[in-house]
Amino acid sequence: MPQIIHKSAWGDIPLSTFFYGNVTDYLRSKKSFGSDKIGYIDAETGEGITYKQLWKLANGISAVLYHHYGIGHARAPVASDHTLGDVVMLHAPNSRFFPSLHYGMLDMGCTITSASVSYDVADLAHQLRVTDASLVLCYQEKENNVRQAIKEAQKDAAFPGITHPVRILLIENLLTMACNISEEKINSAMARKFEYSPQECTKRIAYLSMSSGTTGGIPKAVRLTHFNMSSCDTLGTLSTPSFSTGDDIRVAAIVPMTHQYGLTKFIFNMCSSHATTVVHRQFDLVKLLESQKKYKLNRLMLVPPVIVKMAKDPAVEPYIPSLYEHVDFITTGAAPLPGSAVTNLLTRITGNPQGIRHSQSGRPPLTISQGYGLTETSPLCAVFDPLDPDVDFRSAGKATSHVEIRIVSEDGVDQPQLKLDDLSHLDGMLKRDEPLPVGEVLIRGPMIMDGYHKNRQSSEESFDRSQEDPKTLIHWQDKWLKTGDIGMVDQKGRLMIVDRNKEMIKSMSKQVAPAELESLLLNHDQVIDCAVIGVNSEAKATESARAFLVLKDPSYDAVKIKAWLDGQVPSYKRLYGGVVVLKNEQIPKNPSGKILRRILRTRKDDFIQGIDVSKL
């Protein structure tokens, strides 16, 4: 069958626009490099750091790593994989020092693997096994957990236990040393700064970012190159000129910078855009609103649960005048956004669902727009410019320049565009189950990952090789990423995601692998068989995990099993969706034993025990 390739509505920019080299040198080419403008501000203390200061600190960090920890002495320190540098894990909450830490490591050729502060010992141990990190940067408050994780990582699990030593460097000590190291040592280290040829930068791994993958299963390490990272920023900026350009961009970082969305957006995009970023250690609605008011933040980058909360929470009311006066655009990603939340928040701030500020004639309306991507796409591959007249909350955006999309049905047939101008009609079509040109979303472009680290099978399963003559293709066009998401593209180039990956649960903007929870549940004496799915709460704009259990004793209190599991995992992995005990039934599976989760999703009138009714 012929392939139907949906091209970017932006058209393709000249290939000469792309940067080939170390992603830090890409940032050095931007206006922010050496600037005396405040780049990052600590939301709690009000302390700031200019771009000139953060690059000086980055150089000091490079020097400490090089002279005191032997980082960057070898171009290919990992014998089994010459595309890697020294692999360093960064396990810390958001900080105004994050950009300096990243740039300092990347200049010394490091491959960085970021670990969420919500990770427990088991999560950290798994990441150490997958990435083979040899150095962990953390604050003292996390040191004990990291030490336990290093010991745990020596044991075999889904990946073989590590056999190499892993050192810990406290970030407090690193920053102190970086501020006091001699100019002579800084110059010596920077003379050895890593530079990459055009061919090398497309292979050299800058990040091993954790994801459960497009096919589900245990968390995997996504291999993102220097070219992936610089290309993602280039195309994201060019596709959102209203949002990303200007001399007075002021934003708040509430999304963790250990998450690929937060990492790319705040460590790269905002530096590239010469913005001022107010950094929040963790999310607190009132503190976010206080920052918006104090610093007159004019762009808000949020996640759906925060938008839902802002639309309803009475704590927002005193801040409405400042939101009305200063906020130009609101963008969101990382999870589906309920349409009701969009209209409710726009109405709350401006008095109307169109976002029109009637007291400020001539000012563009306030818009709330979405973007789409995965860790595997660095992450952005589709987005709206906030002033695009085609913005619609039902769509995740338009493909960025040079990004191509295919929509492939279950029977392998490429789907054409949806012939629909007004997406408001789509709601009824979906409810009536009318035939639509939907299928799995396949993407290729310059920001697509190199593959999954140490996991050839998952890499092969996640890609379709291109069918065109290789001589006619750009170097990134050799493969299509199978996202696992179900969607369609309309005649304006807008991408709609109508169903997410059938396996993954996206809870509180974090990915949860059902297989991980199922494995834990099967360790309980009472559990014979089980399956976990995600259940959506529009009120909370997130998914929660729900377990279906087959028990030895069907009368056993299943809430005790829920409590038992919840005590072993971080908050976002807990069974807030409750548990269902199957009596005289089995977990539905296909002949090969694969759980048929789609059947579980369609169940009705189940008796759900232990369901969470608390607020996020």
C-alpha positions as CSV (number, residue, x, y, z in Angstrom):
1,M,0.0,0.0,0.0
2,P,1.3,3.5,-0.8
3,Q,2.5,5.7,2.1
4,I,0.6,8.9,2.8
5,I,3.1,11.4,4.3
6,H,1.7,14.5,6.0
7,K,4.2,17.3,5.7
8,S,4.6,20.2,8.1
9,A,2.3,23.2,7.4
10,W,5.4,25.3,8.2
11,G,7.2,24.0,5.2
12,D,10.9,23.0,5.4
13,I,13.5,25.4,6.5
14,P,16.9,25.5,4.7
15,L,19.2,22.7,5.9
16,S,21.8,25.3,6.6
17,T,19.7,26.5,9.5
18,F,20.5,23.4,11.5
19,F,23.4,23.4,13.9
20,Y,25.9,20.6,13.8
21,G,28.1,20.4,16.9
22,N,28.1,20.4,20.7
23,V,24.6,21.6,21.8
24,T,26.4,24.0,24.3
25,D,28.1,25.7,21.3
26,Y,24.7,26.0,19.8
27,L,23.6,28.0,22.9
28,R,26.8,30.0,22.7
29,S,25.7,31.3,19.3
30,K,22.6,32.8,20.9
31,K,22.1,36.4,22.2
32,S,21.9,35.2,25.8
33,F,25.6,34.0,25.8
34,G,27.6,36.5,27.9
35,S,24.5,38.6,28.6
36,D,24.2,40.6,31.8
37,K,20.5,39.9,31.9
38,I,19.1,37.8,34.8
39,G,18.5,34.4,33.3
40,Y,17.2,32.4,36.3
41,I,15.7,33.4,39.6
42,D,15.1,31.2,42.7
43,A,11.4,31.6,43.5
44,E,11.9,31.0,47.2
45,T,14.9,33.3,47.9
46,G,14.6,35.8,45.0
47,E,18.3,35.2,44.2
48,G,19.1,35.4,40.5
49,I,22.0,34.5,38.2
50,T,22.8,36.3,34.9
51,Y,23.6,34.5,31.7
52,K,27.2,35.7,32.0
53,Q,27.4,34.3,35.6
54,L,25.8,31.0,34.7
55,W,28.3,30.3,31.9
56,K,31.2,31.3,34.2
57,L,29.8,28.8,36.7
58,A,29.5,26.2,34.0
59,N,33.1,26.6,33.2
60,G,34.0,26.2,36.8
61,I,31.9,23.0,37.0
62,S,33.7,21.7,33.9
63,A,37.1,22.4,35.6
64,V,36.1,20.6,38.8
65,L,34.9,17.6,37.0
66,Y,38.0,17.5,34.8
67,H,40.7,18.1,37.4
68,H,39.2,16.5,40.5
69,Y,37.0,13.7,39.1
70,G,38.7,12.6,35.9
71,I,35.7,13.5,33.8
72,G,36.4,14.2,30.1
73,H,39.8,12.7,30.0
74,A,38.8,10.1,27.4
75,R,36.7,10.8,24.3
76,A,35.1,7.4,24.5
77,P,35.4,6.2,28.1
78,V,32.7,3.5,27.7
79,A,34.5,0.7,25.8
80,S,31.3,-1.0,24.7
81,D,29.8,2.2,23.2
82,H,31.9,4.9,21.7
83,T,29.0,7.3,21.3
84,L,28.8,7.8,25.1
85,G,30.8,10.2,27.3
86,D,31.2,9.7,31.0
87,V,27.7,8.9,32.1
88,V,26.6,11.2,35.0
89,M,23.3,10.9,36.8
90,L,21.7,14.2,38.0
91,H,19.2,13.5,40.8
92,A,18.0,16.9,42.2
93,P,15.0,19.2,42.3
94,N,14.7,22.3,40.1
95,S,17.4,24.9,40.8
96,R,18.7,28.1,39.2
97,F,22.0,26.3,38.9
98,F,20.6,23.5,36.7
99,P,21.7,25.2,33.4
100,S,25.2,25.6,34.6
101,L,25.3,21.9,35.8
102,H,24.1,20.7,32.4
103,Y,26.4,23.0,30.3
104,G,29.4,22.2,32.4
105,M,28.9,18.5,32.0
106,L,28.1,18.6,28.3
107,D,31.3,20.7,27.7
108,M,33.3,17.9,29.2
109,G,31.7,15.3,26.9
110,C,29.4,13.8,29.5
111,T,26.3,11.9,28.7
112,I,23.7,13.0,31.2
113,T,20.9,10.9,32.7
114,S,18.4,12.9,34.8
115,A,16.6,11.1,37.6
116,S,13.3,12.4,39.1
117,V,13.4,13.5,42.7
118,S,10.3,11.3,43.2
119,Y,12.2,8.2,42.4
120,D,12.7,5.7,45.2
121,V,15.6,3.4,45.7
122,A,14.3,0.7,43.3
123,D,13.7,3.3,40.6
124,L,17.2,4.8,41.0
125,A,18.8,1.3,41.0
126,H,17.0,0.4,37.8
127,Q,18.3,3.6,36.1
128,L,21.8,2.9,37.2
129,R,21.7,-0.5,35.7
130,V,20.2,0.7,32.4
131,T,22.6,3.7,32.0
132,D,25.8,2.4,33.6
133,A,26.3,5.9,35.2
134,S,29.6,6.1,37.0
135,L,29.0,9.4,38.9
136,V,25.8,10.7,40.6
137,L,25.3,14.4,41.4
138,C,22.7,14.9,44.2
139,Y,22.1,17.1,47.2
140,Q,22.9,15.9,50.7
141,E,19.3,15.2,51.4
142,K,19.2,12.5,48.7
143,E,22.7,11.0,49.5
144,N,21.4,8.1,51.6
145,N,18.9,7.0,49.0
146,V,21.5,7.1,46.3
147,R,23.9,5.0,48.3
148,Q,21.2,2.4,48.9
149,A,20.4,2.5,45.2
150,I,24.0,1.9,44.2
151,K,24.1,-1.2,46.4
152,E,20.8,-2.4,45.0
153,A,22.0,-1.8,41.4
154,Q,24.7,-4.4,41.9
155,K,22.0,-7.1,42.0
156,D,20.7,-8.5,38.7
157,A,17.2,-7.6,37.7
158,A,15.7,-6.7,34.3
159,F,19.2,-5.6,33.4
160,P,22.4,-7.2,34.8
161,G,23.8,-5.7,38.0
162,I,26.5,-3.1,37.7
163,T,30.1,-4.1,38.3
164,H,31.8,-0.8,38.0
165,P,32.2,1.7,41.0
166,V,29.8,4.6,41.2
167,R,30.9,7.8,42.9
168,I,28.7,10.4,44.5
169,L,29.4,14.1,44.3
170,L,27.2,16.4,46.4
171,I,26.0,19.4,44.4
172,E,26.6,21.7,47.4
173,N,30.3,20.8,47.3
174,L,30.5,20.9,43.5
175,L,29.1,24.5,43.4
176,T,31.5,25.6,46.2
177,M,34.5,24.1,44.4
178,A,33.4,25.6,41.0
179,C,33.2,29.1,42.5
180,N,36.7,28.8,44.0
181,I,38.7,26.9,41.4
182,S,41.6,28.8,39.8
183,E,41.4,30.5,36.5
184,E,44.4,28.4,35.4
185,K,42.5,25.2,35.9
186,I,39.4,26.6,34.3
187,N,41.4,27.6,31.2
188,S,43.1,24.2,31.2
189,A,39.8,22.4,31.2
190,M,38.1,24.6,28.7
191,A,41.0,24.1,26.3
192,R,39.8,20.4,26.3
193,K,36.1,21.3,25.8
194,F,34.5,18.7,23.6
195,E,33.6,19.8,20.0
196,Y,31.9,17.5,17.5
197,S,32.1,17.2,13.8
198,P,28.8,17.3,11.8
199,Q,28.8,13.6,11.5
200,E,29.8,13.0,15.1
201,C,27.1,15.2,16.7
202,T,24.4,13.1,15.0
203,K,25.7,10.1,16.9
204,R,27.1,11.4,20.1
205,I,24.7,10.9,23.0
206,A,24.0,14.0,25.1
207,Y,21.2,12.5,27.2
208,L,19.9,9.1,28.3
209,S,16.4,10.1,29.3
210,M,14.1,7.7,31.0
211,S,10.9,6.6,29.4
212,S,8.7,3.6,29.5
213,G,8.9,3.6,25.7
214,T,6.3,3.7,22.9
215,T,5.5,0.0,23.5
216,G,5.2,0.0,27.3
217,G,7.1,-2.2,29.6
218,I,9.8,-1.4,32.1
219,P,11.4,2.1,31.9
220,K,14.0,2.5,29.2
221,A,16.8,4.9,28.5
222,V,16.2,7.1,25.4
223,R,19.3,8.0,23.5
224,L,19.2,11.6,22.5
225,T,22.0,13.1,20.5
226,H,23.5,16.6,20.5
227,F,21.9,17.1,17.1
228,N,18.5,16.0,18.4
229,M,18.6,18.6,21.2
230,S,19.8,21.5,19.1
231,S,17.3,20.7,16.3
232,C,14.4,20.4,18.7
233,D,15.1,23.9,20.0
234,T,15.6,25.3,16.5
235,L,12.4,24.0,15.1
236,G,10.4,24.7,18.3
237,T,11.5,28.3,18.3
238,L,10.8,28.8,14.6
239,S,7.3,27.2,15.0
240,T,6.3,29.5,17.9
241,P,7.6,33.0,17.0
242,S,5.0,34.7,19.1
243,F,6.0,32.7,22.2
244,S,9.7,32.3,21.7
245,T,10.9,35.6,20.4
246,G,11.0,39.1,22.1
247,D,13.3,40.9,24.5
248,D,11.1,40.5,27.6
249,I,10.1,36.8,27.9
250,R,9.4,36.0,31.6
251,V,8.3,32.5,32.6
252,A,8.1,30.1,35.6
253,A,9.6,26.7,35.7
254,I,7.3,24.4,37.7
255,V,7.7,21.3,35.5
256,P,10.7,19.2,36.8
257,M,13.8,19.8,34.8
258,T,14.6,16.1,35.2
259,H,11.5,15.5,32.9
260,Q,12.4,15.8,29.2
261,Y,9.7,18.5,28.8
262,G,11.1,20.6,31.6
263,L,14.7,19.9,30.6
264,T,14.3,21.0,27.0
265,K,12.0,23.9,27.7
266,F,13.9,25.6,30.6
267,I,17.5,24.5,30.1
268,F,17.6,25.0,26.4
269,N,14.6,26.8,24.9
270,M,14.5,29.6,27.5
271,C,18.3,30.1,27.3
272,S,18.0,30.2,23.5
273,S,15.2,32.8,23.8
274,H,17.1,35.0,26.2
275,A,14.3,34.7,28.7
276,T,14.1,35.2,32.4
277,T,12.9,32.0,34.2
278,V,11.7,31.9,37.8
279,V,12.6,28.5,39.1
280,H,10.3,26.7,41.5
281,R,11.7,23.8,43.5
282,Q,8.3,22.1,43.3
283,F,4.8,23.0,42.3
284,D,2.6,25.1,44.6
285,L,-0.3,27.0,43.1
286,V,-0.1,30.0,45.3
287,K,3.6,30.3,45.0
288,L,3.3,30.1,41.2
289,L,0.7,32.9,41.3
290,E,2.9,35.0,43.6
291,S,5.7,34.6,41.2
292,Q,3.5,35.6,38.3
293,K,2.4,38.8,40.1
294,K,5.8,39.7,41.5
295,Y,7.8,39.2,38.3
296,K,5.0,40.0,35.9
297,L,5.4,36.7,34.1
298,N,3.9,37.0,30.6
299,R,4.1,33.3,29.5
300,L,2.9,30.3,31.5
301,M,4.1,26.8,30.6
302,L,1.9,24.5,32.5
303,V,0.5,20.9,32.6
304,P,-3.2,20.1,32.4
305,P,-3.8,19.4,36.1
306,V,-2.5,22.9,36.9
307,I,-4.8,24.5,34.3
308,V,-7.8,22.6,35.8
309,K,-6.8,23.8,39.2
310,M,-6.4,27.4,38.1
311,A,-9.9,27.3,36.5
312,K,-11.6,26.3,39.8
313,D,-9.5,27.0,42.8
314,P,-10.7,30.0,44.8
315,A,-7.0,30.8,45.7
316,V,-6.6,32.1,42.2
317,E,-9.2,34.9,42.6
318,P,-6.8,37.6,44.1
319,Y,-4.4,37.1,41.2
320,I,-6.9,37.5,38.4
321,P,-6.0,41.2,37.7
322,S,-2.3,40.3,37.3
323,L,-3.0,37.4,35.1
324,Y,-5.3,39.5,33.0
325,E,-2.8,42.4,32.7
326,H,0.4,40.5,32.1
327,V,-0.1,37.0,30.7
328,D,0.1,36.8,26.9
329,F,0.0,33.1,26.3
330,I,-0.5,29.8,28.2
331,T,0.9,26.6,26.8
332,T,0.6,23.0,28.0
333,G,1.8,19.6,27.2
334,A,2.7,16.2,28.8
335,A,-0.9,15.0,29.0
336,P,-4.3,15.5,27.3
337,L,-6.1,18.7,28.1
338,P,-9.8,18.7,28.8
339,G,-11.6,21.3,26.7
340,S,-13.8,22.4,29.6
341,A,-10.6,23.5,31.5
342,V,-9.6,25.7,28.6
343,T,-12.9,27.6,28.3
344,N,-13.3,27.8,32.1
345,L,-9.8,29.3,32.7
346,L,-10.1,31.8,29.8
347,T,-13.5,32.9,31.1
348,R,-12.2,33.2,34.6
349,I,-9.3,35.4,33.5
350,T,-10.8,37.5,30.7
351,G,-14.6,37.1,31.3
352,N,-15.2,35.3,28.0
353,P,-14.2,31.9,26.5
354,Q,-12.5,33.5,23.6
355,G,-9.9,35.1,25.8
356,I,-10.6,38.6,24.5
357,R,-9.5,41.5,26.8
358,H,-12.2,44.1,26.1
359,S,-10.5,46.8,28.2
360,Q,-7.3,46.5,26.1
361,S,-8.3,47.1,22.5
362,G,-5.9,45.9,19.9
363,R,-4.2,43.4,22.3
364,P,-4.3,39.8,21.0
365,P,-6.6,37.4,22.9
366,L,-5.2,35.2,25.7
367,T,-4.8,31.7,24.2
368,I,-4.2,28.3,25.7
369,S,-2.5,26.0,23.3
370,Q,-1.1,22.5,23.3
371,G,2.1,20.8,22.1
372,Y,2.8,17.2,21.4
373,G,5.8,15.1,21.8
374,L,7.5,12.2,23.6
375,T,10.8,11.8,25.4
376,E,11.7,9.9,22.2
377,T,11.2,13.1,20.2
378,S,13.4,15.3,22.4
379,P,10.4,16.0,23.1
380,L,8.6,18.5,20.9
381,C,7.4,17.5,17.4
382,A,4.1,19.3,17.1
383,V,3.0,22.7,18.5
384,F,0.8,25.7,17.9
385,D,2.1,29.3,17.7
386,P,-0.3,30.9,20.2
387,L,-1.4,33.5,17.6
388,D,-2.1,30.9,14.9
389,P,-5.8,31.3,13.9
390,D,-6.1,27.5,13.7
391,V,-5.5,27.0,17.4
392,D,-8.0,24.5,18.8
393,F,-7.9,22.8,22.2
394,R,-8.9,19.5,20.4
395,S,-5.6,19.5,18.6
396,A,-2.1,19.0,19.9
397,G,-0.6,21.3,17.3
398,K,0.9,21.3,13.9
399,A,4.1,19.4,13.0
400,T,7.2,21.5,13.3
401,S,9.3,22.2,10.2
402,H,10.9,19.0,8.7
403,V,8.7,16.8,10.8
404,E,6.6,14.3,8.8
405,I,3.7,12.3,10.0
406,R,2.0,9.1,8.9
407,I,-1.3,7.8,10.3
408,V,-1.4,4.0,9.9
409,S,-4.5,2.0,10.7
410,E,-4.5,-1.4,12.5
411,D,-4.5,-3.2,9.2
412,G,-1.4,-1.3,8.0
413,V,-3.1,1.2,5.7
414,D,-1.9,4.8,5.6
415,Q,-4.8,7.2,6.3
416,P,-5.5,10.5,4.5
417,Q,-6.3,13.9,6.0
418,L,-9.5,14.5,8.0
419,K,-11.6,16.7,5.7
420,L,-12.9,18.9,8.4
421,D,-12.3,22.7,8.9
422,D,-14.2,23.2,12.2
423,L,-13.0,20.7,14.9
424,S,-16.0,21.4,17.1
425,H,-17.8,18.9,14.9
426,L,-15.3,16.2,15.9
427,D,-16.7,15.8,19.4
428,G,-20.0,14.5,18.0
429,M,-18.3,12.3,15.4
430,L,-16.3,10.6,18.1
431,K,-19.3,10.1,20.3
432,R,-21.3,8.6,17.4
433,D,-18.3,6.4,16.5
434,E,-18.3,7.7,13.0
435,P,-15.6,6.3,10.7
436,L,-12.5,8.6,10.9
437,P,-9.1,8.4,9.3
438,V,-7.4,7.4,12.5
439,G,-4.4,5.2,13.1
440,E,-1.1,4.9,14.9
441,V,0.9,8.1,14.7
442,L,4.3,7.6,13.0
443,I,6.8,10.4,13.0
444,R,10.2,11.1,11.5
445,G,12.3,14.2,11.8
446,P,15.6,15.6,13.1
447,M,14.7,15.3,16.8
448,I,13.9,11.6,16.8
449,M,15.9,9.5,19.2
450,D,18.8,7.3,18.2
451,G,17.1,4.4,20.0
452,Y,16.8,2.8,23.4
453,H,20.0,2.2,25.2
454,K,21.1,-1.4,25.6
455,N,17.7,-2.5,24.3
456,R,17.9,-3.5,20.7
457,Q,14.6,-5.4,20.6
458,S,12.6,-2.4,21.9
459,S,14.4,-0.1,19.4
460,E,13.6,-2.4,16.5
461,E,10.0,-2.7,17.6
462,S,9.6,1.1,17.8
463,F,10.8,1.9,14.3
464,D,9.6,1.3,10.8
465,R,12.4,1.7,8.2
466,S,11.8,4.2,5.4
467,Q,10.9,2.7,2.0
468,E,12.3,5.5,-0.2
469,D,15.6,5.3,-2.0
470,P,18.2,6.1,0.7
471,K,20.1,8.3,-1.7
472,T,17.1,10.7,-1.8
473,L,16.8,11.0,2.0
474,I,18.2,13.4,4.6
475,H,20.2,11.5,7.3
476,W,17.3,11.6,9.8
477,Q,14.7,10.3,7.3
478,D,15.9,6.7,7.4
479,K,13.3,5.6,10.0
480,W,9.7,6.3,11.3
481,L,9.1,6.3,15.1
482,K,6.0,4.4,16.0
483,T,4.6,6.5,18.8
484,G,1.9,4.1,20.1
485,D,-0.5,7.0,20.1
486,I,-3.7,6.9,18.0
487,G,-4.5,10.1,16.1
488,M,-5.3,11.8,12.8
489,V,-4.3,14.9,10.8
490,D,-6.7,17.4,9.4
491,Q,-6.4,19.4,6.2
492,K,-4.9,22.3,8.1
493,G,-2.1,20.1,9.3
494,R,-3.4,19.8,12.8
495,L,-2.6,16.7,14.8
496,M,-5.4,15.2,17.0
497,I,-4.6,12.5,19.5
498,V,-7.8,10.5,20.1
499,D,-6.3,7.7,22.2
500,R,-3.0,7.4,23.9
501,N,-0.6,4.5,23.9
502,K,-2.6,1.5,24.9
503,E,-0.1,0.4,27.6
504,M,1.1,3.5,29.3
505,I,-0.6,5.4,32.1
506,K,0.2,9.1,32.3
507,S,-0.3,10.0,36.0
508,M,0.5,13.5,37.2
509,S,2.4,14.1,33.9
510,K,4.6,11.1,34.6
511,Q,4.6,7.7,32.8
512,V,3.7,4.6,34.7
513,A,4.3,1.2,33.3
514,P,1.4,-1.2,34.1
515,A,3.8,-4.2,33.9
516,E,5.8,-2.7,36.8
517,L,2.7,-2.5,39.1
518,E,1.5,-5.9,38.0
519,S,4.9,-7.4,38.8
520,L,4.6,-6.0,42.3
521,L,1.0,-7.1,42.8
522,L,1.9,-10.7,41.9
523,N,4.2,-10.8,44.9
524,H,1.2,-10.5,47.2
525,D,0.2,-13.9,48.7
526,Q,-3.5,-13.4,47.7
527,V,-3.0,-12.3,44.1
528,I,-3.3,-15.1,41.6
529,D,-3.4,-12.8,38.5
530,C,-3.8,-9.1,37.9
531,A,-3.9,-6.3,35.3
532,V,-3.5,-2.6,35.6
533,I,-5.0,0.1,33.4
534,G,-5.3,3.9,33.5
535,V,-8.6,5.5,34.2
536,N,-9.0,9.2,33.3
537,S,-10.4,11.9,35.5
538,E,-11.4,15.0,33.6
539,A,-11.9,16.8,36.9
540,K,-8.2,16.2,37.7
541,A,-6.8,16.2,34.1
542,T,-4.8,13.1,34.8
543,E,-4.9,9.4,34.8
544,S,-4.8,7.1,37.8
545,A,-3.8,3.4,37.9
546,R,-6.6,0.9,38.6
547,A,-5.9,-2.8,39.3
548,F,-8.1,-5.8,38.4
549,L,-7.3,-8.7,40.7
550,V,-8.0,-12.4,40.8
551,L,-7.6,-13.5,44.4
552,K,-7.2,-16.8,46.1
553,D,-9.9,-15.8,48.5
554,P,-12.4,-13.5,46.7
555,S,-13.7,-12.2,50.0
556,Y,-10.3,-10.9,51.1
557,D,-10.2,-7.2,51.7
558,A,-8.7,-5.8,48.5
559,V,-8.2,-2.4,50.0
560,K,-5.4,-4.0,52.1
561,I,-3.7,-5.1,48.9
562,K,-4.0,-1.5,47.5
563,A,-2.5,-0.1,50.7
564,W,0.3,-2.7,50.6
565,L,1.2,-1.7,47.0
566,D,0.8,2.0,47.6
567,G,3.4,1.8,50.4
568,Q,6.0,0.5,48.0
569,V,5.8,3.1,45.2
570,P,6.0,6.9,44.7
571,S,2.7,8.8,44.8
572,Y,2.1,9.0,41.1
573,K,2.3,5.2,40.8
574,R,-0.3,4.5,43.5
575,L,-3.7,2.9,42.8
576,Y,-5.7,6.1,43.0
577,G,-8.1,4.6,40.5
578,G,-9.0,1.8,43.0
579,V,-9.1,-1.9,42.7
580,V,-11.6,-4.3,41.2
581,V,-11.8,-8.0,42.3
582,L,-12.8,-10.3,39.5
583,K,-15.0,-13.1,40.9
584,N,-15.6,-16.2,38.7
585,E,-13.7,-14.4,36.0
586,Q,-10.2,-14.3,34.6
587,I,-8.0,-11.5,33.3
588,P,-8.8,-11.3,29.6
589,K,-5.8,-12.3,27.5
590,N,-5.0,-13.2,23.9
591,P,-3.7,-16.7,22.9
592,S,-0.1,-15.6,23.5
593,G,-0.9,-14.4,27.0
594,K,-0.9,-10.7,26.3
595,I,-3.4,-8.8,28.6
596,L,-6.3,-7.3,26.6
597,R,-6.5,-4.0,28.4
598,R,-9.0,-2.6,25.9
599,I,-11.6,-5.1,27.2
600,L,-10.9,-3.9,30.8
601,R,-11.3,-0.3,29.7
602,T,-14.8,-0.9,28.4
603,R,-16.1,-2.6,31.6
604,K,-19.0,-0.9,33.4
605,D,-20.7,-1.2,36.8
606,D,-17.7,-2.7,38.5
607,F,-17.5,-2.5,42.3
608,I,-14.4,-0.3,42.7
609,Q,-12.8,-0.5,46.1
610,G,-10.4,2.1,47.6
611,I,-11.0,4.7,45.0
612,D,-9.3,8.0,45.6
613,V,-11.6,11.0,45.9
614,S,-9.0,13.5,47.3
615,K,-7.6,16.4,45.4
616,L,-4.3,16.2,43.5
